[in-house]
């Protein structure tokens, strides 16, 4: 009907196509979200949105892409194993973020938040945490690298990836090694920030190192046995000394980067 309306066969079909599309989307949401056939609905909805770009100054396209993304996520949930769902959704967010259309960018932010909550609430406590979450972190950081420096989008994606990695380390590592692992993550982020000439990873790395110092004195000092406590102090101390040496040795370059 939309195609006929666009070709004036007759033009009134365009408004009727939108009405039928709304009814079809409502039925899919009510009955078909748990079926793999919802992927067909996603393809058709995206096709409708693409062909309706000239309708109502693009508002029809913006409205149609939202159920299309919902259908796509539901279809991936229906056909993929549990360990692959979050990664597939994260890949969807990366693809959505690549489009210049504001509505798709908004969807990428919403879907990424859903992915983050799923990883924290479901995948972290499952038996496949590493397999499920590591690709998600990679997608978040890939989306971050694709955004211009100094923008809120770059900060958002970086924080999602960094926080999710810290949560995964917390789930998989325990005792004195946790502080050391977070410290290593902080140093890696710091180094990545210098390599990418990006302030966001550097600040994230410094924040993690500060958190490690606080944890060392407020928790590890009271709750760990003597040897693990000494190990934490030594390794974190070496990491901090290394960071301090880099800042001192390359003071002028660091000041320019910051």
N, C-alpha and C positions, 0 to 999 in steps of 0.2 A: 504493500500500500504506500509506503514512504517513497519507494522508487517511482511508482506511478505518479504520485503527487509531485515529485521533483521534475517529472517530465510533462506535467500538466495534462495528465490522462485520467481524470481531471486534477487540478491543483488542490481541490478540497480534500483529497486523500491524505494530504500531509497532516492536517489536524486530526483526522480519524486514525492515522497510523500512530500518532502520539498517544491517543486514548487507548487504543488496543495494546500498545507497548506497556503502558502503565498497568493495565489489567493483567497482561502476561507476566510482568515482573512481580506483581503482587501474588499471583498464583505460584510462581516459582518459590518465593519466600515462604509461602504457607505450606507447600507440599513437597517441594523437590530439592531442598537444600541438602538433604542427607544422601542424595543419589548422585552417582557419577555423571548422569545425564545433565546435571547442572552446568557442566563444562560447555555443553552445546549452547545452553542459554547464555553463558558468558560470551562466547564467540559471537552469537547473534546480537547481543546487546551492544558489544563494542562496535560491531559492523553498523548497527543503527546509529550509534553516536558519531561514527566517522562520516556517514552519509548525511547526517543532519547538522553538519558544521555551520551551514548558512542560515539555519532556522533560529529566529528570535535572538539574533546577534550571538549565537553560540551557546545560549543558555540551555537549549535542548540537549546539546552535546554534553555540557557540564553535568546536567541532571542524569543523563543516561549512563555516564561512566561510573557513577557511584554504585548502582546495582550490578553493573558489569564486574567491577572489582570484587564485590561481595560474592557473586556467583563463582568467580574464578577461585577465590580462597576456599569457598565451600567445596568446590569440585576437587581441589588439591587435597583437602582434608579427607575427602571420601575415598580417593584412589591411592594415596600414598601411605606408606608405613608411618607410624607415629614418630619415629626418629627423623624423618625427612620433612615433616610438615613445616616446622619453624624455618628451616633453611629455604624451602620453596617460597614461603611467604616473604622472607627477607629478600629473596631474589626479585619478587614482584615489586617490593618497595624500591629497589635500586632502579628497575626499569621505569617505574612511574616517575621517579625523581628526575629521570633524564629528559622528560618532556617539558616544554616551556609553558604549557597550559597551566594556569594557577590551580585549577580544580584538581588536576592530576598530582601536582606538588602537594596539595593539601591531603590528598588520599595517601601519598607516600608517607607523610608524617603520621597520619592516623594508623595506618597499617604497621608501621615500624613500632609504634607504641604498643599495639596489640601483640606483635611478635615478642617484644621485650617482656611484656607481662606473661606471655605463655612460657617463655624460656625460664623466667624466675619462678613461676607458679607450678609448672608441670615438668619441664625438661630437666631442671636442676635436681629434682628428687627422683628421677627415673633412673633406670639402669643404663641409659645411653646418653648421659649428659654431655660428655665430650663430643661424641659423634653429632649430636643434635645442635649444640651451641657454637662450636668452633666455626662452622660455615656461616652462621648468623653474624658472628663478630667480624668475619672477613667481609661480608656484604656491607655491614655498617661502615667499616673503615673504607671500603671501596667507594661507597656513596659520599663519605666525608672528603676523600681525595678529589672527587669530581666537582665539589662545590668550591666557589671562589674563596680565597683567603680573606679572613676578617668578617665573614658573614655569619649570621645566626644559624643558618642551615649547617655550615661546617662545624660549628660548636655543638649543635644538637646531635649530629651523627657521631662525632667524636666521643661525646659523653656517653651515648648509648653503648658504643663498642667498649669503651674503657670500663664502664660500670659493670657490664655483663661479664667481661673477662675477670674482673675482681671478684664477682659473685661466683664464677666457676672455680676460681682458685680457692675461694673459701670453702666451697662444697667438696672439692677433691683433695685438699691439703689440710692438715691439722697440726696442732702443737706448735713448736718453735719454727717449723718449716714454713708455716703460714706467713709469719712476719717476713721471713727471708724471701718467699715467693712474691709477696706484694712489693717488697723492696726492689726485686729484680724487674718486675713489671714497671715500676716507677722509673728505673734507670733506662729501660728500653724505650719507654715513651719519651723520656727526656732526650735520648739520642735521636729518636725519630723526629722530634721537633726541630732539632738542629739540622738534621739532614734535609728536612722538607722546608726549612726556613718558616716554620709555622709555630705560632705562639701557643695555640690550643693544646697540642700534645705536651709541650714543655711545662705548661702550667698544671696539666693533669698529672704529669710525672712528679712534679714537686709536691703537689697535694697528696699524692700517694705516699711519698717519702715522709712527709709530715705526719700522715696517719700512722705510718709504721713506727715512727718515734714515739707518738702518743701511746700506741698499743704496747710498745716495749716497756714503757715506764708505768702505765696504768694497769696493764693486765699481765704481761709476761713476767714482770718482776715479782708478782704476788702468787701466780698460779702455776708456773712452770718449775720443773725440777732444776737442780743446780746446773747440770751439764747442758741441757737444752737452753737454759737461760743464757749461759756463757756463749753457746754457739750463736744464739740470736744476736747478742751484743757484738760479737766479733764480726760476723758476716755483714750485718747492717752497718756497723762502723766502717768496715772496708768500703762498702758501697758509698757511704756518705763522704768518706775521704776522697774517693775517686771523683765523685761529683764536684767536691770542693776544689780539687786539683784542676779539673777541666775549667771551672769558672775562673780560677786564678790564672791559669796558664793562658787562656784565650779570653782574657777580660775584655779587650777592645771588641773582638768579634761578637762576644756574648751580648755586650751592651748594644751593639748595632742590631743584632737579631731581636732583642727585646723591645 
